[in-house]
Amino acid sequence: MRRVSAPASPQGARQLVRRLGAASLGIAALIALAIAALRLGAADLAAFAPRRALERAATQPPSRDDERWARARAQLERAASLDAGNPDLHEALGRWHEAAALRAEALRLRSDAELRDALLNFRHALALRPSSAYTWASVALLKLRLAEFDDEFSSAAAQAARLGPWEPEVQLILANVAFGAFEKLRARERPTVLRTVANGLQRQGDAIFDIAWRAGRADLFCRLPGVGASRLALRCV
């Protein structure tokens, strides 16, 4: 005779439901991770060509009809939409607008709109990664170019100085900021900014002096902390 299985007990049924629920959650988590990985991969792919274009633009400004340069913005925007929490992508988009502003200026066109778009993207990057001295320095430089000498200008310069006092690129950017609008910085922030500029005297003193000379601020260069002990002291005689 065929044996009839006994019905499962209530406790066994509950255990089965729990196991099925745990398995379902695990599968859902794996699916979510797979989707996220695909989005990040797509974002990296979309950003690859624009990043190369930005590297070229640093030494060779794009021409007005450069189709690759024109496409780069759309690709960066797509990458940022796919990976919205990635500060590098927002900063890259800011760099694109910054380079576009330089191109506009070379063509004697207005660049304020591009500078403001760059500023918005740098702010977004800072919201995601407030510890980047380079991004703070970029914000200060953009505010200088826009002649917006407000609290954000001073705060950005001071943050860059505090977070990256020995970073060569930060030192040069802050040299442009300090020699370009020293009196526009808040009084309490000026010593911090000057100390960071002075940190660059040993390795890039000539470049810092050139920035000061072009800005007509050789007097301020000669007030940098430690300049008297540097090899550039003779320029201040």
C-alpha contacts under 8 A as a table, 3 or more apart, distances in Angstrom:
res1	aa1	res2	aa2	distance
8	A	12	G	6.12
8	A	13	A	6.37
9	S	12	G	5.19
9	S	13	A	6.28
10	P	13	A	5.09
10	P	14	R	6.26
11	Q	14	R	5.15
11	Q	15	Q	6.33
12	G	15	Q	5.10
12	G	16	L	6.20
13	A	16	L	5.07
13	A	17	V	6.26
14	R	17	V	5.11
14	R	18	R	6.23
15	Q	18	R	5.08
15	Q	19	R	6.20
16	L	19	R	5.13
16	L	20	L	6.16
17	V	20	L	5.10
17	V	21	G	6.03
18	R	21	G	5.01
18	R	22	A	6.13
19	R	22	A	5.15
19	R	23	A	6.14
20	L	23	A	5.07
20	L	24	S	6.10
21	G	24	S	5.03
21	G	25	L	6.21
22	A	25	L	5.12
22	A	26	G	6.19
23	A	26	G	5.06
23	A	27	I	6.19
24	S	27	I	5.12
24	S	28	A	6.09
25	L	28	A	5.01
25	L	29	A	6.10
26	G	29	A	5.09
26	G	30	L	6.23
27	I	30	L	5.09
27	I	31	I	6.20
28	A	31	I	5.09
28	A	32	A	6.15
29	A	32	A	5.04
29	A	33	L	6.14
30	L	33	L	5.09
30	L	34	A	6.11
31	I	34	A	5.04
31	I	35	I	6.18
32	A	35	I	5.14
32	A	36	A	6.15
33	L	36	A	5.03
33	L	37	A	6.06
34	A	37	A	5.08
34	A	38	L	6.19
35	I	38	L	5.09
35	I	39	R	6.24
36	A	39	R	5.07
36	A	40	L	6.19
37	A	40	L	5.12
37	A	41	G	6.02
38	L	41	G	5.04
38	L	42	A	6.05
39	R	42	A	5.05
39	R	43	A	6.08
39	R	82	L	5.70
39	R	83	D	6.88
40	L	43	A	4.94
40	L	44	D	6.18
40	L	82	L	6.77
40	L	83	D	5.97
41	G	44	D	5.17
41	G	45	L	6.20
42	A	45	L	5.06
42	A	46	A	6.06
42	A	79	A	7.24
42	A	82	L	7.34
43	A	46	A	5.10
43	A	47	A	6.16
43	A	78	R	7.22
43	A	79	A	4.13
43	A	80	A	6.97
43	A	82	L	5.57
43	A	83	D	6.08
44	D	47	A	5.17
44	D	48	F	6.17
44	D	79	A	6.84
45	L	48	F	5.37
45	L	49	A	7.88
45	L	79	A	7.95
46	A	49	A	7.00
46	A	50	P	7.75
46	A	75	Q	5.42
46	A	76	L	6.66
46	A	78	R	6.95
46	A	79	A	5.43
47	A	50	P	5.44
47	A	51	R	6.11
47	A	75	Q	6.19
47	A	76	L	5.42
47	A	79	A	5.78
47	A	89	L	7.50
48	F	51	R	5.40
48	F	52	R	6.55
49	A	52	R	5.15
49	A	53	A	6.29
49	A	72	A	7.01
50	P	53	A	4.87
50	P	54	L	6.20
50	P	69	W	7.45
50	P	71	R	7.85
50	P	72	A	4.49
50	P	73	R	7.21
50	P	75	Q	6.75
50	P	76	L	6.49
51	R	54	L	5.03
51	R	55	E	6.30
51	R	92	A	7.12
52	R	55	E	5.05
52	R	56	R	6.35
53	A	56	R	5.11
53	A	57	A	6.12
53	A	68	R	7.39
53	A	69	W	6.35
53	A	72	A	7.14
54	L	57	A	4.93
54	L	58	A	6.41
54	L	92	A	7.97
54	L	95	R	7.34
54	L	96	W	6.59
54	L	99	A	7.84
55	E	58	A	5.41
55	E	59	T	7.44
56	R	59	T	5.74
56	R	60	Q	5.64
56	R	61	P	7.34
57	A	60	Q	4.81
57	A	61	P	4.52
57	A	62	P	5.93
57	A	99	A	6.98
58	A	61	P	6.67
58	A	99	A	7.84
61	P	99	A	7.67
61	P	103	R	6.62
62	P	66	D	6.18
62	P	69	W	6.74
62	P	103	R	7.26
63	S	66	D	5.36
63	S	103	R	7.93
66	D	69	W	5.40
66	D	70	A	6.42
67	E	70	A	4.96
67	E	71	R	6.16
68	R	71	R	5.15
68	R	72	A	6.17
69	W	72	A	5.09
69	W	73	R	7.33
70	A	73	R	6.25
70	A	74	A	7.72
71	R	74	A	5.50
71	R	75	Q	6.32
72	A	75	Q	5.09
72	A	76	L	6.08
73	R	76	L	5.15
73	R	77	E	6.13
73	R	93	L	6.95
73	R	96	W	6.88
74	A	77	E	5.10
74	A	78	R	6.17
75	Q	78	R	5.09
75	Q	79	A	6.16
76	L	79	A	4.97
76	L	80	A	6.09
76	L	89	L	6.86
76	L	92	A	7.45
76	L	93	L	6.04
77	E	80	A	5.10
77	E	81	S	6.18
77	E	93	L	7.16
78	R	81	S	5.09
78	R	82	L	6.28
79	A	82	L	5.14
79	A	83	D	6.17
79	A	89	L	6.98
80	A	83	D	5.10
80	A	84	A	5.02
80	A	85	G	7.96
80	A	86	N	7.23
80	A	89	L	5.58
80	A	90	H	6.36
81	S	84	A	5.23
83	D	86	N	5.73
83	D	89	L	7.98
84	A	87	P	7.91
85	G	128	L	6.80
86	N	89	L	5.76
86	N	90	H	7.03
86	N	125	A	7.84
86	N	128	L	7.43
87	P	90	H	5.21
87	P	91	E	6.09
87	P	124	H	7.42
87	P	125	A	4.44
87	P	126	L	7.33
87	P	128	L	5.73
87	P	129	R	6.37
88	D	91	E	5.07
88	D	92	A	6.04
88	D	125	A	7.05
89	L	92	A	4.99
89	L	93	L	6.22
90	H	93	L	5.07
90	H	94	G	6.24
90	H	121	N	5.40
90	H	122	F	6.70
90	H	124	H	6.59
90	H	125	A	5.43
91	E	94	G	4.86
91	E	95	R	6.19
91	E	121	N	6.13
91	E	122	F	5.47
91	E	125	A	5.68
91	E	135	T	7.61
92	A	95	R	4.92
92	A	96	W	6.24
93	L	96	W	4.98
93	L	97	H	6.50
93	L	118	A	7.18
93	L	121	N	6.51
94	G	97	H	5.25
94	G	98	E	6.14
94	G	117	D	6.96
94	G	118	A	4.02
94	G	119	L	6.70
94	G	120	L	7.50
94	G	121	N	4.90
94	G	122	F	5.72
95	R	98	E	4.86
95	R	99	A	6.06
95	R	118	A	6.58
96	W	99	A	5.21
96	W	100	A	6.12
96	W	118	A	7.46
97	H	100	A	4.84
97	H	101	A	6.13
97	H	114	E	5.15
97	H	115	L	6.46
97	H	117	D	6.30
97	H	118	A	4.96
98	E	101	A	5.11
98	E	102	L	6.52
98	E	114	E	6.50
98	E	115	L	5.84
98	E	118	A	5.60
99	A	102	L	5.07
99	A	103	R	6.27
100	A	103	R	5.01
100	A	104	A	6.17
100	A	111	S	7.89
100	A	114	E	6.49
101	A	104	A	5.01
101	A	105	E	6.20
101	A	110	R	7.96
101	A	111	S	4.75
101	A	112	D	7.38
101	A	114	E	5.25
101	A	115	L	6.05
102	L	105	E	5.08
102	L	106	A	6.21
102	L	111	S	7.40
103	R	106	A	5.07
103	R	107	L	6.41
104	A	107	L	5.11
104	A	108	R	6.21
104	A	109	L	4.89
104	A	110	R	6.33
104	A	111	S	5.69
105	E	108	R	4.77
105	E	109	L	5.36
105	E	110	R	6.51
105	E	111	S	6.21
106	A	109	L	7.45
110	R	113	A	7.71
111	S	114	E	5.45
111	S	115	L	6.25
112	D	115	L	5.03
112	D	116	R	6.12
112	D	146	L	6.85
113	A	116	R	5.19
113	A	117	D	6.25
114	E	117	D	5.06
114	E	118	A	6.13
115	L	118	A	5.02
115	L	119	L	6.16
115	L	142	L	6.58
115	L	146	L	7.38
116	R	119	L	4.91
116	R	120	L	6.23
117	D	120	L	5.13
117	D	121	N	6.41
118	A	121	N	5.25
118	A	122	F	6.24
119	L	122	F	5.11
119	L	123	R	6.13
119	L	139	V	6.27
119	L	142	L	6.70
120	L	123	R	5.14
120	L	124	H	6.31
121	N	124	H	4.98
121	N	125	A	6.23
122	F	125	A	4.95
122	F	126	L	6.17
122	F	135	T	6.40
122	F	138	S	7.65
122	F	139	V	6.66
123	R	126	L	5.03
123	R	127	A	6.23
123	R	139	V	7.66
124	H	127	A	5.12
124	H	128	L	6.62
125	A	128	L	5.23
125	A	129	R	6.01
125	A	130	P	7.72
125	A	135	T	7.65
126	L	129	R	4.75
126	L	130	P	4.49
126	L	131	S	7.59
126	L	132	S	7.24
126	L	135	T	6.84
126	L	136	W	7.54
127	A	130	P	5.89
129	R	132	S	6.29
131	S	163	L	6.93
132	S	135	T	5.43
132	S	136	W	6.51
132	S	160	A	7.67
132	S	163	L	7.17
133	A	136	W	5.19
133	A	137	A	6.10
133	A	159	Q	6.85
133	A	160	A	4.34
133	A	161	A	7.27
133	A	162	R	7.85
133	A	163	L	5.14
133	A	164	G	5.15
133	A	170	V	6.98
134	Y	137	A	5.10
134	Y	138	S	6.17
134	Y	160	A	6.70
134	Y	164	G	7.60
134	Y	169	E	7.56
134	Y	170	V	6.00
135	T	138	S	4.97
135	T	139	V	6.28
135	T	160	A	7.75
136	W	139	V	5.14
136	W	140	A	6.40
136	W	156	A	4.99
136	W	157	A	6.65
136	W	159	Q	6.34
136	W	160	A	5.08
137	A	140	A	5.12
137	A	141	L	6.25
137	A	156	A	6.32
137	A	157	A	5.82
137	A	159	Q	7.87
137	A	160	A	5.11
137	A	161	A	8.00
137	A	170	V	6.19
137	A	173	I	6.36
137	A	174	L	6.70
138	S	141	L	5.05
138	S	142	L	6.14
138	S	173	I	7.46
139	V	142	L	5.14
139	V	143	K	6.19
139	V	153	F	7.39
139	V	156	A	6.24
139	V	157	A	7.97
140	A	143	K	5.14
140	A	144	L	6.26
140	A	152	E	7.67
140	A	153	F	5.11
140	A	154	S	7.31
140	A	156	A	5.23
140	A	157	A	5.33
140	A	177	V	6.98
141	L	144	L	4.99
141	L	145	R	6.30
141	L	173	I	6.81
141	L	174	L	7.70
141	L	176	N	7.47
141	L	177	V	6.05
142	L	145	R	5.04
142	L	146	L	6.16
143	K	146	L	5.00
143	K	147	A	5.92
143	K	148	E	5.12
143	K	149	F	6.75
143	K	153	F	5.81
144	L	147	A	4.87
144	L	148	E	6.25
144	L	149	F	6.95
144	L	153	F	7.42
144	L	177	V	6.58
144	L	180	G	7.50
144	L	181	A	7.29
145	R	148	E	7.81
148	E	153	F	7.06
149	F	152	E	7.71
149	F	153	F	5.56
149	F	154	S	7.42
149	F	184	K	5.97
149	F	185	L	7.34
150	D	153	F	5.34
150	D	154	S	6.77
151	D	154	S	5.30
151	D	155	S	5.94
151	D	186	R	7.86
152	E	155	S	5.05
152	E	156	A	5.81
153	F	156	A	5.39
153	F	157	A	6.36
153	F	185	L	7.33
154	S	157	A	5.28
154	S	158	A	6.16
154	S	184	K	7.91
154	S	185	L	5.10
154	S	186	R	5.93
154	S	189	E	6.80
155	S	158	A	5.11
155	S	159	Q	6.00
155	S	189	E	7.83
156	A	159	Q	5.14
156	A	160	A	6.13
157	A	160	A	5.20
157	A	161	A	6.23
157	A	174	L	6.82
157	A	177	V	7.68
157	A	193	V	6.68
158	A	161	A	5.04
158	A	162	R	6.17
158	A	189	E	5.86
158	A	192	T	6.47
158	A	193	V	6.03
159	Q	162	R	5.13
159	Q	163	L	6.01
160	A	163	L	5.29
160	A	164	G	5.72
160	A	165	P	7.56
160	A	170	V	6.94
161	A	164	G	5.46
161	A	165	P	5.12
161	A	170	V	7.52
161	A	171	Q	7.90
161	A	174	L	7.72
161	A	192	T	6.39
161	A	193	V	5.54
161	A	196	T	5.63
162	R	165	P	5.94
162	R	192	T	7.35
164	G	167	E	5.19
164	G	170	V	6.46
164	G	196	T	7.95
165	P	170	V	7.45
165	P	171	Q	7.09
165	P	195	R	7.86
165	P	196	T	4.84
165	P	197	V	7.99
165	P	199	N	7.02
166	W	170	V	7.84
166	W	171	Q	7.27
166	W	196	T	7.05
166	W	199	N	6.47
166	W	200	G	7.37
167	E	170	V	5.30
167	E	171	Q	6.21
168	P	171	Q	5.07
168	P	172	L	6.40
168	P	200	G	6.57
168	P	204	Q	7.93
169	E	172	L	5.23
169	E	173	I	6.23
170	V	173	I	5.12
170	V	174	L	6.03
171	Q	174	L	5.22
171	Q	175	A	6.10
171	Q	196	T	5.95
171	Q	197	V	4.91
171	Q	199	N	7.39
171	Q	200	G	6.09
172	L	175	A	4.93
172	L	176	N	6.50
172	L	197	V	7.01
172	L	200	G	7.84
172	L	207	A	7.81
172	L	208	I	6.58
173	I	176	N	5.23
173	I	177	V	6.40
174	L	177	V	4.75
174	L	178	A	5.84
174	L	193	V	6.82
174	L	196	T	7.68
174	L	197	V	6.34
175	A	178	A	5.13
175	A	179	F	5.86
175	A	180	G	7.95
175	A	194	L	7.96
175	A	197	V	5.65
175	A	208	I	6.37
175	A	211	I	6.87
175	A	212	A	7.45
176	N	179	F	5.44
176	N	180	G	5.59
176	N	211	I	6.36
176	N	212	A	7.66
177	V	180	G	5.08
177	V	181	A	5.98
177	V	182	F	7.09
178	A	181	A	5.55
178	A	182	F	4.55
178	A	185	L	7.97
178	A	193	V	7.13
178	A	194	L	7.16
179	F	182	F	5.78
179	F	211	I	7.31
179	F	212	A	5.60
179	F	215	A	6.13
179	F	216	G	7.96
179	F	217	R	5.91
179	F	220	L	7.17
179	F	221	F	7.96
180	G	215	A	6.09
181	A	184	K	5.29
181	A	185	L	6.94
182	F	185	L	5.58
182	F	190	R	7.22
183	E	186	R	7.61
183	E	187	A	7.80
185	L	189	E	6.56
185	L	190	R	6.22
186	R	189	E	5.39
186	R	190	R	6.53
187	A	190	R	5.45
187	A	191	P	7.97
188	R	191	P	6.97
189	E	192	T	5.50
189	E	193	V	6.43
190	R	193	V	5.27
190	R	194	L	6.15
191	P	194	L	5.11
191	P	195	R	6.06
192	T	195	R	5.29
192	T	196	T	6.56
193	V	196	T	5.34
193	V	197	V	6.44
194	L	197	V	5.03
194	L	198	A	6.03
194	L	224	L	6.24
194	L	225	P	7.37
195	R	198	A	4.95
195	R	199	N	6.22
195	R	224	L	7.14
195	R	225	P	6.31
196	T	199	N	5.07
196	T	200	G	7.14
197	V	200	G	5.64
197	V	201	L	7.40
197	V	208	I	7.76
197	V	224	L	7.72
198	A	201	L	5.37
198	A	224	L	5.68
198	A	225	P	5.97
198	A	226	G	7.03
198	A	227	V	7.30
199	N	202	Q	7.21
200	G	203	R	5.80
200	G	204	Q	5.52
200	G	205	G	6.18
200	G	208	I	7.63
201	L	204	Q	5.50
201	L	205	G	3.92
201	L	206	D	7.72
201	L	208	I	7.19
201	L	227	V	7.42
201	L	230	S	7.16
202	Q	205	G	5.77
202	Q	230	S	7.01
204	Q	207	A	5.42
204	Q	208	I	6.37
205	G	208	I	5.06
205	G	209	F	6.06
205	G	232	L	7.21
206	D	209	F	5.08
206	D	210	D	6.14
206	D	232	L	7.87
207	A	210	D	5.07
207	A	211	I	6.34
208	I	211	I	5.17
208	I	212	A	6.35
209	F	212	A	5.03
209	F	213	W	6.01
209	F	218	A	7.28
209	F	221	F	6.69
210	D	213	W	4.97
210	D	214	R	6.09
211	I	214	R	5.31
211	I	215	A	6.26
212	A	215	A	5.14
212	A	216	G	6.14
212	A	217	R	4.91
212	A	218	A	5.37
212	A	220	L	7.57
212	A	221	F	6.21
213	W	216	G	5.03
213	W	217	R	5.83
213	W	218	A	5.36
214	R	217	R	7.63
217	R	220	L	5.29
217	R	221	F	6.49
218	A	221	F	4.91
218	A	222	C	6.29
218	A	236	C	7.89
219	D	222	C	5.24
219	D	223	R	6.67
219	D	236	C	7.87
220	L	223	R	5.01
220	L	224	L	6.73
221	F	224	L	5.43
221	F	227	V	7.87
222	C	227	V	6.36
222	C	228	G	7.77
222	C	233	A	7.72
222	C	236	C	5.61
223	R	227	V	7.13
224	L	227	V	5.53
225	P	228	G	7.97
226	G	229	A	5.56
226	G	230	S	6.76
227	V	230	S	5.15
227	V	232	L	6.89
227	V	233	A	5.87
228	G	232	L	7.62
228	G	233	A	4.85
229	A	233	A	6.55
230	S	233	A	5.59
231	R	234	L	7.20
232	L	235	R	5.63
232	L	236	C	7.52
233	A	236	C	5.46
233	A	237	V	7.14
234	L	237	V	5.34
